[in-house]
């Protein structure tokens, strides 16, 4: 191991310990704990679940906006939480709540290096696209795909909020040296936003398949627990750049992992191109519907 590698490893261990011991790092929001506890009861009703969610009208608005976005794929619009619960089911509602709560937990302020609205618009587009594609491709856990899509770049938001000076140095290095953000993250922090996301998912005791997806969403063929889930999120992420709809600067020059063609049974490159093009109108309509984040 050369000197540079030793320095990077030292930074990684230092920042990992620092991150895991940040005292004001958000815990799982109270509403998620309440909802999860309620859902442990098999006899719970939509009315009971709706009563908890309706305590926060801002949260109600966000849930309904996500549920009614074109890529989410509901056959009709929903106007109340109770109806959304009936149409979507408890598990999908829980996934949406987790996703939105994470948005709120890491809501940061705009500055010259951080466009909060662009970040969350990108996250919502990837999340809803991942859910829609999971259903279209026959992947049975579309709610899990939504959550993984929403949180795939969580590490970027965490770096921006808790390692602000390092975040600004990363942006400066990318601009001056024309390298990728992942490379700059490695040099400055000793770890990438993918690794940061995995650490947070593990800290919150989220499903291991989700933390696996967070660390491998750029290289889904290396995923250890669920290659299809990582491949779906990777493709949705790539499509925002390919179509230039809901794209985010951190993904500039995004490299497609060609192995997803086999993982997702997409035939060949020509079929993949047609598959991507078939979503363009939905991506456009979906982005236009996102105005709450």
PASEBA-1860 file (N, C-alpha, C; in nm, 3 decimals):
! residues 293
1> XXXXXXXX> 0.086/-0.119/0.000/0.000/0.000/0.000/0.090/0.124/0.000 ~ 0.073/0.213/-0.101/0.158/0.331/-0.108/0.107/0.440/-0.013 ~ 0.183/0.551/-0.009/0.151/0.658/0.086/0.014/0.719/0.061 ~ -0.022/0.740/-0.068/-0.153/0.797/-0.100/-0.265/0.706/-0.053 ~ -0.249/0.576/-0.075/-0.351/0.480/-0.032/-0.365/0.479/0.119 ~ -0.252/0.489/0.189/-0.256/0.494/0.335/-0.330/0.618/0.383 ~ -0.301/0.733/0.320/-0.369/0.858/0.358/-0.519/0.851/0.334 ~ -0.559/0.794/0.220/-0.702/0.781/0.187/-0.771/0.688/0.287
9> XXXXXXXX> -0.704/0.577/0.320/-0.763/0.483/0.417/-0.776/0.548/0.554 ~ -0.677/0.627/0.593/-0.683/0.697/0.721/-0.798/0.796/0.724 ~ -0.813/0.871/0.615/-0.926/0.966/0.604/-1.059/0.892/0.614 ~ -1.066/0.778/0.545/-1.191/0.700/0.543/-1.230/0.658/0.684 ~ -1.137/0.603/0.759/-1.167/0.557/0.894/-1.204/0.674/0.985 ~ -1.132/0.784/0.971/-1.161/0.903/1.053/-1.301/0.955/1.024 ~ -1.334/0.973/0.897/-1.463/1.031/0.861/-1.578/0.934/0.887 ~ -1.552/0.805/0.874/-1.654/0.706/0.906/-1.691/0.715/1.053
17> XXXXXXXX> -1.591/0.719/1.139/-1.616/0.730/1.283/-1.682/0.863/1.317 ~ -1.639/0.970/1.249/-1.698/1.101/1.272/-1.845/1.102/1.236 ~ -1.877/1.043/1.121/-2.015/1.039/1.074/-2.105/0.960/1.169 ~ -2.059/0.846/1.211/-2.141/0.759/1.296/-2.158/0.815/1.436 ~ -2.077/0.915/1.470/-2.087/0.973/1.604/-2.136/1.117/1.603 ~ -2.188/1.162/1.490/-2.247/1.297/1.485/-2.371/1.298/1.574 ~ -2.372/1.384/1.674/-2.480/1.382/1.774/-2.614/1.430/1.718 ~ -2.610/1.520/1.621/-2.736/1.572/1.568/-2.775/1.504/1.437
25> XXXXXXXX> -2.717/1.387/1.410/-2.757/1.311/1.292/-2.901/1.265/1.311 ~ -2.989/1.294/1.214/-3.130/1.259/1.234/-3.151/1.111/1.261 ~ -3.241/1.083/1.353/-3.284/0.945/1.377/-3.405/0.918/1.287 ~ -3.451/0.795/1.284/-3.573/0.766/1.209/-3.684/0.854/1.264 ~ -3.752/0.931/1.180/-3.855/1.024/1.227/-3.966/0.954/1.306 ~ -4.025/1.028/1.399/-4.127/0.973/1.489/-4.244/0.915/1.411 ~ -4.286/0.983/1.303/-4.402/0.934/1.228/-4.375/0.795/1.170 ~ -4.250/0.767/1.132/-4.217/0.636/1.078/-4.226/0.531/1.188
33> XXXXXXXX> -4.177/0.566/1.307/-4.185/0.472/1.419/-4.331/0.443/1.454 ~ -4.414/0.548/1.454/-4.556/0.530/1.485/-4.625/0.443/1.381 ~ -4.597/0.473/1.254/-4.659/0.397/1.146/-4.612/0.251/1.148 ~ -4.481/0.230/1.167/-4.427/0.094/1.170/-4.488/0.013/1.285 ~ -4.501/0.077/1.402/-4.561/0.009/1.517/-4.706/-0.028/1.488 ~ -4.778/0.065/1.425/-4.918/0.040/1.392/-4.932/-0.074/1.291 ~ -4.839/-0.078/1.194/-4.848/-0.180/1.089/-4.810/-0.319/1.139 ~ -4.752/-0.326/1.259/-4.725/-0.457/1.318/-4.853/-0.528/1.360
41> XXXXXXXX> -4.960/-0.450/1.370/-5.091/-0.506/1.405/-5.164/-0.543/1.276 ~ -5.187/-0.672/1.250/-5.251/-0.713/1.125/-5.396/-0.665/1.111 ~ -5.455/-0.618/1.220/-5.594/-0.573/1.215/-5.608/-0.422/1.197 ~ -5.495/-0.353/1.177/-5.502/-0.208/1.164/-5.583/-0.169/1.041 ~ -5.654/-0.059/1.050/-5.737/-0.013/0.939/-5.675/0.107/0.870 ~ -5.722/0.134/0.748/-5.674/0.251/0.674/-5.707/0.379/0.750 ~ -5.821/0.381/0.818/-5.861/0.500/0.894/-5.764/0.527/1.009 ~ -5.721/0.421/1.079/-5.628/0.438/1.190/-5.492/0.488/1.142
49> XXXXXXXX> -5.445/0.430/1.032/-5.317/0.473/0.976/-5.327/0.616/0.925 ~ -5.437/0.647/0.859/-5.458/0.781/0.806/-5.463/0.886/0.915 ~ -5.515/0.850/1.032/-5.525/0.944/1.143/-5.388/0.993/1.187 ~ -5.289/0.903/1.189/-5.152/0.941/1.228/-5.092/1.033/1.123 ~ -5.104/0.995/0.997/-5.043/1.073/0.890/-5.108/1.211/0.879 ~ -5.238/1.217/0.900/-5.312/1.343/0.886/-5.276/1.446/0.994 ~ -5.196/1.405/1.093/-5.150/1.502/1.194/-5.060/1.608/1.131 ~ -4.999/1.573/1.020/-4.904/1.664/0.953/-4.954/1.691/0.811
57> XXXXXXXX> -5.023/1.804/0.793/-5.082/1.833/0.662/-4.976/1.855/0.554 ~ -4.859/1.904/0.594/-4.751/1.917/0.497/-4.709/1.782/0.444 ~ -4.703/1.684/0.534/-4.668/1.548/0.494/-4.776/1.488/0.404 ~ -4.902/1.516/0.437/-5.014/1.468/0.355/-5.000/1.517/0.211 ~ -4.972/1.646/0.196/-4.957/1.704/0.063/-4.845/1.637/-0.015 ~ -4.733/1.612/0.051/-4.620/1.549/-0.016/-4.651/1.405/-0.057 ~ -4.714/1.330/0.032/-4.749/1.191/0.000/-4.842/1.186/-0.122 ~ -4.942/1.271/-0.124/-5.038/1.270/-0.235/-4.973/1.316/-0.365
65> XXXXXXXX> -4.879/1.411/-0.356/-4.810/1.457/-0.477/-4.726/1.345/-0.537 ~ -4.654/1.273/-0.452/-4.574/1.160/-0.502/-4.665/1.052/-0.560 ~ -4.770/1.017/-0.487/-4.860/0.911/-0.532/-4.927/0.945/-0.664 ~ -4.953/1.073/-0.688/-5.021/1.115/-0.811/-4.925/1.151/-0.924 ~ -4.794/1.137/-0.903/-4.700/1.168/-1.010/-4.711/1.064/-1.122 ~ -4.699/1.105/-1.248/-4.724/1.015/-1.362/-4.644/0.885/-1.360 ~ -4.518/0.891/-1.320/-4.437/0.768/-1.319/-4.478/0.672/-1.208 ~ -4.546/0.722/-1.105/-4.586/0.632/-0.997/-4.688/0.531/-1.045
73> XXXXXXXX> -4.766/0.571/-1.146/-4.846/0.472/-1.218/-4.983/0.438/-1.163 ~ -5.042/0.524/-1.077/-5.177/0.494/-1.030/-5.278/0.512/-1.143 ~ -5.380/0.428/-1.151/-5.478/0.439/-1.258/-5.569/0.560/-1.245 ~ -5.577/0.618/-1.127/-5.660/0.737/-1.106/-5.599/0.820/-0.995 ~ -5.635/0.948/-0.991/-5.580/1.037/-0.889/-5.643/1.006/-0.754 ~ -5.565/1.027/-0.649/-5.616/1.010/-0.513/-5.612/1.145/-0.443 ~ -5.713/1.173/-0.363/-5.724/1.306/-0.302/-5.719/1.302/-0.150 ~ -5.723/1.183/-0.090/-5.713/1.172/0.056/-5.615/1.062/0.092
81> XXXXXXXX> -5.556/1.076/0.210/-5.462/0.975/0.258/-5.531/0.840/0.273 ~ -5.652/0.840/0.325/-5.724/0.714/0.345/-5.742/0.640/0.212 ~ -5.779/0.714/0.107/-5.798/0.652/-0.024/-5.664/0.605/-0.080 ~ -5.559/0.684/-0.057/-5.425/0.644/-0.102/-5.383/0.513/-0.037 ~ -5.414/0.498/0.092/-5.378/0.376/0.163/-5.453/0.256/0.105 ~ -5.580/0.276/0.074/-5.661/0.167/0.017/-5.608/0.128/-0.121 ~ -5.575/0.227/-0.204/-5.530/0.200/-0.340/-5.388/0.143/-0.342 ~ -5.299/0.201/-0.263/-5.158/0.162/-0.266/-5.125/0.045/-0.175
89> XXXXXXXX> -5.195/0.034/-0.063/-5.160/-0.067/0.035/-5.065/-0.011/0.139 ~ -5.061/-0.076/0.254/-4.982/-0.026/0.367/-4.833/-0.019/0.336 ~ -4.780/-0.120/0.268/-4.636/-0.125/0.246/-4.588/-0.010/0.159 ~ -4.664/0.022/0.052/-4.625/0.133/-0.035/-4.633/0.266/0.039 ~ -4.733/0.282/0.122/-4.746/0.405/0.200/-4.626/0.419/0.294 ~ -4.586/0.309/0.358/-4.470/0.315/0.446/-4.346/0.357/0.367 ~ -4.327/0.301/0.247/-4.211/0.335/0.165/-4.209/0.484/0.129 ~ -4.325/0.537/0.092/-4.333/0.680/0.058/-4.301/0.765/0.180
97> XXXXXXXX> -4.353/0.727/0.296/-4.329/0.802/0.419/-4.181/0.803/0.456 ~ -4.116/0.686/0.444/-3.973/0.678/0.474/-3.896/0.773/0.382 ~ -3.929/0.766/0.253/-3.859/0.848/0.154/-3.874/0.996/0.184 ~ -3.998/1.039/0.205/-4.023/1.182/0.228/-3.962/1.227/0.361 ~ -3.965/1.141/0.461/-3.907/1.177/0.590/-3.756/1.197/0.579 ~ -3.692/1.116/0.495/-3.549/1.135/0.474/-3.521/1.268/0.403 ~ -3.610/1.305/0.311/-3.597/1.434/0.244/-3.598/1.546/0.349 ~ -3.695/1.538/0.438/-3.709/1.642/0.540/-3.591/1.641/0.637
105> XXXXXXXX> -3.543/1.523/0.672/-3.435/1.512/0.770/-3.306/1.577/0.722 ~ -3.283/1.570/0.589/-3.157/1.623/0.536/-3.177/1.745/0.447 ~ -3.287/1.815/0.472/-3.312/1.936/0.395/-3.203/2.039/0.425 ~ -3.130/2.079/0.322/-3.021/2.175/0.339/-3.054/2.307/0.271 ~ -2.964/2.403/0.286/-2.982/2.534/0.224/-2.905/2.543/0.094 ~ -2.961/2.617/0.000/-2.893/2.637/-0.128/-2.767/2.721/-0.109 ~ -2.665/2.690/-0.188/-2.549/2.776/-0.200/-2.491/2.756/-0.339 ~ -2.377/2.814/-0.367/-2.326/2.809/-0.504/-2.294/2.667/-0.549
113> XXXXXXXX> -2.271/2.575/-0.454/-2.238/2.437/-0.490/-2.352/2.340/-0.465 ~ -2.466/2.390/-0.418/-2.574/2.299/-0.380/-2.709/2.354/-0.421 ~ -2.773/2.284/-0.514/-2.908/2.318/-0.559/-3.003/2.214/-0.501 ~ -3.061/2.247/-0.386/-3.145/2.152/-0.314/-3.262/2.102/-0.399 ~ -3.326/2.194/-0.471/-3.443/2.155/-0.550/-3.403/2.058/-0.661 ~ -3.291/2.085/-0.727/-3.245/1.995/-0.833/-3.212/1.857/-0.778 ~ -3.151/1.854/-0.659/-3.116/1.727/-0.596/-3.239/1.644/-0.566 ~ -3.339/1.707/-0.504/-3.457/1.630/-0.466/-3.546/1.599/-0.585
121> XXXXXXXX> -3.551/1.687/-0.684/-3.625/1.655/-0.807/-3.564/1.531/-0.872 ~ -3.431/1.528/-0.879/-3.361/1.411/-0.933/-3.394/1.285/-0.854 ~ -3.391/1.297/-0.722/-3.417/1.181/-0.636/-3.559/1.128/-0.656 ~ -3.657/1.218/-0.665/-3.796/1.176/-0.683/-3.815/1.113/-0.821 ~ -3.754/1.171/-0.924/-3.767/1.113/-1.059/-3.707/0.972/-1.061 ~ -3.589/0.956/-1.004/-3.526/0.823/-1.001/-3.613/0.725/-0.922 ~ -3.668/0.770/-0.810/-3.750/0.683/-0.727/-3.875/0.636/-0.799 ~ -3.949/0.730/-0.857/-4.073/0.693/-0.925/-4.046/0.614/-1.053
129> XXXXXXXX> -3.936/0.647/-1.122/-3.900/0.571/-1.241/-3.860/0.429/-1.204 ~ -3.786/0.414/-1.094/-3.745/0.281/-1.050/-3.866/0.195/-1.015 ~ -3.963/0.255/-0.948/-4.085/0.180/-0.915/-4.159/0.138/-1.041 ~ -4.174/0.232/-1.134/-4.247/0.202/-1.257/-4.176/0.093/-1.339 ~ -4.044/0.105/-1.351/-3.969/0.006/-1.428/-3.972/-0.131/-1.359 ~ -3.966/-0.132/-1.225/-3.973/-0.258/-1.153/-4.102/-0.331/-1.188 ~ -4.212/-0.258/-1.193/-4.341/-0.318/-1.228/-4.342/-0.363/-1.374 ~ -4.289/-0.279/-1.463/-4.288/-0.313/-1.605/-4.200/-0.434/-1.635
137> XXXXXXXX> -4.094/-0.451/-1.554/-4.000/-0.561/-1.577/-4.031/-0.685/-1.493 ~ -4.137/-0.677/-1.414/-4.179/-0.793/-1.337/-4.103/-0.815/-1.207 ~ -4.033/-0.710/-1.160/-3.964/-0.720/-1.030/-4.069/-0.699/-0.922 ~ -4.085/-0.796/-0.834/-4.202/-0.798/-0.746/-4.197/-0.699/-0.630 ~ -4.081/-0.637/-0.602/-4.071/-0.544/-0.490/-4.058/-0.401/-0.541 ~ -4.163/-0.351/-0.604/-4.156/-0.217/-0.662/-4.148/-0.109/-0.555 ~ -4.207/-0.134/-0.437/-4.197/-0.037/-0.329/-4.054/-0.023/-0.280 ~ -3.983/-0.134/-0.275/-3.842/-0.132/-0.237/-3.761/-0.056/-0.340
145> XXXXXXXX> -3.795/-0.072/-0.468/-3.726/0.001/-0.574/-3.747/0.151/-0.559 ~ -3.868/0.191/-0.520/-3.897/0.333/-0.498/-3.808/0.389/-0.387 ~ -3.803/0.319/-0.273/-3.724/0.367/-0.160/-3.576/0.373/-0.196 ~ -3.525/0.269/-0.261/-3.384/0.267/-0.301/-3.354/0.380/-0.399 ~ -3.446/0.405/-0.492/-3.427/0.514/-0.588/-3.425/0.650/-0.521 ~ -3.513/0.669/-0.425/-3.518/0.797/-0.355/-3.390/0.822/-0.275 ~ -3.337/0.717/-0.213/-3.223/0.733/-0.124/-3.088/0.706/-0.190 ~ -3.087/0.681/-0.321/-2.962/0.636/-0.385/-2.848/0.736/-0.369
153> XXXXXXXX> -2.878/0.866/-0.369/-2.774/0.968/-0.354/-2.778/1.034/-0.218 ~ -2.834/0.965/-0.120/-2.844/1.020/0.015/-2.708/1.067/0.066 ~ -2.604/0.993/0.033/-2.470/1.027/0.081/-2.425/1.166/0.040 ~ -2.468/1.211/-0.078/-2.430/1.345/-0.124/-2.488/1.451/-0.031 ~ -2.616/1.434/0.004/-2.682/1.528/0.093/-2.617/1.529/0.231 ~ -2.577/1.411/0.277/-2.512/1.401/0.408/-2.376/1.471/0.406 ~ -2.299/1.451/0.301/-2.168/1.517/0.289/-2.187/1.669/0.288 ~ -2.286/1.713/0.212/-2.311/1.857/0.199/-2.349/1.919/0.333
161> XXXXXXXX> -2.424/1.843/0.414/-2.472/1.901/0.540/-2.371/1.887/0.654 ~ -2.303/1.774/0.661/-2.219/1.747/0.778/-2.069/1.760/0.752 ~ -2.029/1.765/0.626/-1.888/1.783/0.590/-1.879/1.897/0.489 ~ -1.932/2.012/0.528/-1.950/2.124/0.434/-1.819/2.169/0.371 ~ -1.715/2.183/0.450/-1.586/2.226/0.393/-1.532/2.123/0.294 ~ -1.543/1.995/0.330/-1.499/1.889/0.240/-1.583/1.889/0.112 ~ -1.714/1.913/0.128/-1.804/1.918/0.014/-1.760/2.027/-0.084 ~ -1.730/2.144/-0.031/-1.687/2.254/-0.117/-1.552/2.225/-0.182
169> XXXXXXXX> -1.464/2.157/-0.110/-1.335/2.117/-0.169/-1.355/2.016/-0.282 ~ -1.449/1.925/-0.263/-1.480/1.826/-0.368/-1.526/1.898/-0.494 ~ -1.619/1.993/-0.478/-1.670/2.067/-0.594/-1.559/2.145/-0.662 ~ -1.470/2.205/-0.583/-1.359/2.282/-0.639/-1.264/2.192/-0.715 ~ -1.235/2.074/-0.662/-1.144/1.981/-0.727/-1.202/1.933/-0.860 ~ -1.333/1.904/-0.862/-1.398/1.860/-0.986/-1.386/1.968/-1.093 ~ -1.410/2.093/-1.053/-1.405/2.204/-1.148/-1.263/2.230/-1.199 ~ -1.165/2.227/-1.109/-1.029/2.263/-1.147/-0.953/2.151/-1.215
177> XXXXXXXX> -0.978/2.027/-1.173/-0.899/1.916/-1.225/-0.975/1.828/-1.324 ~ -1.103/1.862/-1.347/-1.184/1.790/-1.445/-1.188/1.639/-1.417 ~ -1.208/1.605/-1.292/-1.223/1.464/-1.255/-1.367/1.441/-1.211 ~ -1.405/1.316/-1.190/-1.542/1.287/-1.149/-1.561/1.320/-1.001 ~ -1.688/1.335/-0.964/-1.718/1.362/-0.823/-1.676/1.245/-0.736 ~ -1.696/1.123/-0.784/-1.658/1.006/-0.704/-1.507/1.005/-0.678 ~ -1.429/1.041/-0.780/-1.284/1.048/-0.760/-1.248/1.155/-0.658 ~ -1.312/1.271/-0.670/-1.283/1.380/-0.576/-1.326/1.343/-0.434
185> XXXXXXXX> -1.438/1.274/-0.421/-1.483/1.227/-0.289/-1.377/1.138/-0.225 ~ -1.322/1.048/-0.307/-1.220/0.957/-0.257/-1.096/1.030/-0.209 ~ -1.052/1.130/-0.286/-0.934/1.207/-0.249/-0.955/1.288/-0.122 ~ -1.072/1.354/-0.112/-1.097/1.446/-0.001/-1.145/1.374/0.126 ~ -1.240/1.282/0.109/-1.301/1.215/0.225/-1.244/1.077/0.253 ~ -1.186/1.016/0.150/-1.142/0.878/0.165/-1.253/0.780/0.142 ~ -1.373/0.828/0.110/-1.486/0.741/0.078/-1.584/0.816/-0.011 ~ -1.666/0.741/-0.083/-1.761/0.800/-0.177/-1.897/0.821/-0.113
193> XXXXXXXX> -1.984/0.894/-0.185/-2.120/0.913/-0.133/-2.195/0.781/-0.126 ~ -2.158/0.684/-0.211/-2.220/0.552/-0.204/-2.190/0.486/-0.069 ~ -2.065/0.497/-0.025/-2.027/0.437/0.102/-2.093/0.509/0.219 ~ -2.104/0.641/0.208/-2.172/0.718/0.312/-2.318/0.675/0.323 ~ -2.385/0.659/0.208/-2.524/0.615/0.208/-2.541/0.480/0.273 ~ -2.452/0.389/0.245/-2.459/0.255/0.306/-2.443/0.264/0.457 ~ -2.349/0.346/0.504/-2.330/0.362/0.647/-2.457/0.411/0.716 ~ -2.522/0.508/0.654/-2.644/0.563/0.713/-2.757/0.461/0.713
201> XXXXXXXX> -2.770/0.386/0.604/-2.876/0.284/0.596/-2.856/0.179/0.705 ~ -2.731/0.144/0.731/-2.703/0.046/0.835/-2.728/0.105/0.974 ~ -2.695/0.233/0.991/-2.718/0.300/1.120/-2.867/0.302/1.153 ~ -2.951/0.320/1.050/-3.096/0.326/1.071/-3.161/0.188/1.067 ~ -3.080/0.084/1.051/-3.132/-0.053/1.045/-3.232/-0.073/0.930 ~ -3.205/-0.006/0.818/-3.287/-0.029/0.699/-3.249/-0.165/0.640 ~ -3.334/-0.223/0.554/-3.307/-0.356/0.499/-3.169/-0.364/0.433 ~ -3.103/-0.477/0.451/-2.968/-0.495/0.398/-2.966/-0.486/0.245
209> XXXXXXXX> -3.075/-0.527/0.181/-3.081/-0.516/0.034/-3.078/-0.370/-0.010 ~ -3.132/-0.281/0.075/-3.131/-0.139/0.044/-2.990/-0.081/0.059 ~ -2.921/-0.114/0.168/-2.786/-0.063/0.185/-2.694/-0.117/0.076 ~ -2.717/-0.240/0.033/-2.639/-0.300/-0.077/-2.661/-0.222/-0.206 ~ -2.786/-0.179/-0.229/-2.817/-0.102/-0.349/-2.753/0.035/-0.343 ~ -2.751/0.098/-0.226/-2.694/0.232/-0.214/-2.545/0.232/-0.248 ~ -2.473/0.130/-0.206/-2.330/0.131/-0.231/-2.296/0.085/-0.373 ~ -2.387/0.012/-0.437/-2.356/-0.041/-0.570/-2.444/0.017/-0.682
217> XXXXXXXX> -2.510/0.130/-0.657/-2.600/0.179/-0.761/-2.526/0.231/-0.884 ~ -2.395/0.255/-0.873/-2.316/0.291/-0.991/-2.258/0.167/-1.059 ~ -2.249/0.057/-0.985/-2.191/-0.067/-1.038/-2.278/-0.185/-0.996 ~ -2.401/-0.193/-1.048/-2.496/-0.294/-1.001/-2.451/-0.438/-1.022 ~ -2.363/-0.461/-1.120/-2.317/-0.598/-1.142/-2.232/-0.648/-1.025 ~ -2.187/-0.556/-0.937/-2.110/-0.595/-0.819/-2.196/-0.613/-0.695 ~ -2.327/-0.587/-0.707/-2.417/-0.599/-0.592/-2.413/-0.741/-0.537 ~ -2.419/-0.751/-0.406/-2.403/-0.880/-0.341/-2.536/-0.944/-0.302
225> XXXXXXXX> -2.640/-0.864/-0.281/-2.766/-0.918/-0.230/-2.880/-0.915/-0.332 ~ -2.886/-0.810/-0.412/-2.995/-0.800/-0.510/-2.949/-0.724/-0.633 ~ -2.892/-0.794/-0.727/-2.847/-0.731/-0.852/-2.963/-0.666/-0.927 ~ -3.082/-0.730/-0.937/-3.193/-0.665/-1.008/-3.233/-0.531/-0.949 ~ -3.239/-0.521/-0.815/-3.275/-0.395/-0.751/-3.172/-0.288/-0.782 ~ -3.045/-0.320/-0.765/-2.938/-0.223/-0.794/-2.939/-0.185/-0.941 ~ -2.967/-0.282/-1.030/-2.968/-0.256/-1.174/-3.083/-0.164/-1.213 ~ -3.199/-0.180/-1.151/-3.315/-0.095/-1.180/-3.286/0.050/-1.138
233> XXXXXXXX> -3.232/0.068/-1.019/-3.199/0.203/-0.971/-3.090/0.264/-1.059 ~ -2.991/0.184/-1.094/-2.883/0.231/-1.181/-2.938/0.279/-1.315 ~ -3.029/0.201/-1.373/-3.085/0.238/-1.503/-3.169/0.365/-1.492 ~ -3.250/0.376/-1.388/-3.331/0.497/-1.368/-3.241/0.619/-1.352 ~ -3.133/0.603/-1.276/-3.036/0.710/-1.253/-2.970/0.750/-1.386 ~ -2.928/0.651/-1.462/-2.864/0.675/-1.592/-2.960/0.746/-1.688 ~ -3.087/0.708/-1.684/-3.185/0.764/-1.776/-3.207/0.914/-1.754 ~ -3.191/0.960/-1.630/-3.207/1.104/-1.608/-3.100/1.182/-1.684
241> XXXXXXXX> -2.980/1.124/-1.695/-2.872/1.188/-1.772/-2.891/1.167/-1.921 ~ -2.927/1.047/-1.959/-2.945/1.013/-2.100/-3.054/1.100/-2.163 ~ -3.165/1.116/-2.090/-3.279/1.194/-2.141/-3.270/1.341/-2.103 ~ -3.176/1.374/-2.014/-3.162/1.511/-1.962/-3.293/1.561/-1.902 ~ -3.353/1.473/-1.822/-3.478/1.505/-1.753/-3.461/1.465/-1.607 ~ -3.456/1.563/-1.518/-3.433/1.531/-1.377/-3.289/1.494/-1.350 ~ -3.198/1.540/-1.435/-3.057/1.506/-1.418/-2.996/1.588/-1.304 ~ -2.880/1.542/-1.256/-2.812/1.608/-1.144/-2.664/1.613/-1.174
249> XXXXXXXX> -2.600/1.726/-1.143/-2.460/1.748/-1.182/-2.367/1.638/-1.133 ~ -2.397/1.579/-1.018/-2.309/1.476/-0.961/-2.299/1.353/-1.052 ~ -2.395/1.339/-1.144/-2.396/1.224/-1.235/-2.342/1.258/-1.374 ~ -2.276/1.372/-1.390/-2.219/1.406/-1.521/-2.129/1.293/-1.569 ~ -2.139/1.262/-1.700/-2.059/1.155/-1.760/-2.086/1.019/-1.694 ~ -2.211/0.998/-1.659/-2.254/0.873/-1.596/-2.227/0.755/-1.689 ~ -2.160/0.654/-1.637/-2.126/0.538/-1.718/-2.226/0.424/-1.694 ~ -2.289/0.378/-1.801/-2.385/0.269/-1.789/-2.312/0.137/-1.768
257> XXXXXXXX> -2.356/0.061/-1.669/-2.304/-0.074/-1.648/-2.376/-0.166/-1.747 ~ -2.307/-0.206/-1.851/-2.369/-0.285/-1.959/-2.424/-0.418/-1.911 ~ -2.377/-0.464/-1.796/-2.425/-0.593/-1.744/-2.572/-0.590/-1.705 ~ -2.630/-0.469/-1.693/-2.772/-0.464/-1.657/-2.859/-0.522/-1.768 ~ -2.810/-0.524/-1.891/-2.887/-0.582/-2.001/-2.919/-0.728/-1.971 ~ -2.819/-0.799/-1.922/-2.839/-0.940/-1.886/-2.914/-0.952/-1.755 ~ -2.879/-0.870/-1.656/-2.942/-0.880/-1.524/-3.093/-0.858/-1.533 ~ -3.135/-0.763/-1.618/-3.277/-0.728/-1.629/-3.344/-0.790/-1.752
265> XXXXXXXX> -3.272/-0.878/-1.821/-3.327/-0.945/-1.939/-3.378/-0.846/-2.043 ~ -3.294/-0.751/-2.078/-3.332/-0.647/-2.173/-3.288/-0.676/-2.316 ~ -3.243/-0.797/-2.342/-3.212/-0.838/-2.479/-3.075/-0.793/-2.526 ~ -3.071/-0.673/-2.585/-2.944/-0.620/-2.637/-2.946/-0.468/-2.627 ~ -2.837/-0.405/-2.673/-2.826/-0.259/-2.662/-2.934/-0.187/-2.740 ~ -2.970/-0.241/-2.857/-3.073/-0.177/-2.939/-3.208/-0.176/-2.865 ~ -3.240/-0.288/-2.801/-3.365/-0.295/-2.725/-3.361/-0.200/-2.607 ~ -3.245/-0.193/-2.539/-3.231/-0.102/-2.425/-3.256/0.042/-2.467
273> XXXXXXXX> -3.203/0.083/-2.582/-3.224/0.219/-2.631/-3.373/0.247/-2.653 ~ -3.444/0.151/-2.710/-3.588/0.167/-2.732/-3.663/0.173/-2.598 ~ -3.620/0.090/-2.506/-3.681/0.086/-2.372/-3.668/0.222/-2.304 ~ -3.547/0.279/-2.310/-3.524/0.411/-2.249/-3.609/0.518/-2.317 ~ -3.612/0.517/-2.449/-3.688/0.619/-2.524/-3.837/0.612/-2.492 ~ -3.887/0.492/-2.461/-4.030/0.475/-2.434/-4.074/0.546/-2.306 ~ -3.979/0.583/-2.221/-4.011/0.649/-2.095/-3.999/0.801/-2.102 ~ -3.955/0.854/-2.212/-3.923/0.997/-2.217/-4.042/1.086/-2.182
281> XXXXXXXX> -4.158/1.058/-2.240/-4.275/1.141/-2.214/-4.316/1.133/-2.067 ~ -4.308/1.014/-2.008/-4.342/0.998/-1.867/-4.245/1.073/-1.777 ~ -4.116/1.069/-1.812/-4.016/1.143/-1.735/-4.048/1.292/-1.736 ~ -4.080/1.344/-1.855/-4.109/1.487/-1.869/-4.231/1.526/-1.786 ~ -4.338/1.447/-1.797/-4.461/1.477/-1.723/-4.437/1.465/-1.573 ~ -4.357/1.367/-1.534/-4.329/1.346/-1.392/-4.252/1.464/-1.333 ~ -4.150/1.511/-1.404/-4.070/1.623/-1.354/-4.156/1.748/-1.340 ~ -4.246/1.769/-1.434/-4.332/1.887/-1.429/-4.429/1.882/-1.309
289> XXXXX> -4.456/1.761/-1.260/-4.551/1.747/-1.149/-4.485/1.767/-1.013 ~ -4.353/1.772/-1.011/-4.280/1.785/-0.885/-4.256/1.932/-0.853 ~ -4.331/1.985/-0.760/-4.314/2.128/-0.727/-4.321/2.154/-0.578 ~ -4.298/2.047/-0.497/-4.316/2.062/-0.353/-4.185/2.050/-0.277 ~ -4.076/2.014/-0.344/-3.953/1.990/-0.273/-3.851/2.099/-0.300
END
